[in-house]
């Protein structure tokens, strides 16, 4: 039986890498939404995931400029939520 190997990659928890991941996911969702409108594909679009990603992008942008913004939430905590939303 195959077992997954978990590794910790230190560069994936940086703010700039997370912002790039969020932008890529938002681009994919926007492209799907555009194709739904133009071609009437009727594919499901997770609107809640879009709103959550936009909120996390705002928080990470503020944390990038000011590291003392929202000190009770660390970048690692936000990274775990972004990684979950990336595949939702």
Secondary structure, 3 states (H helix, E strand, C coil): CCCCCCCCCHHHHCHHHHHHHHHHHHHHHHHHHHHHHHHCCCCCCCHHHHHHHHHHHHHHHHHHHCCCCCCCCCHHHHHHHHHHHHCC
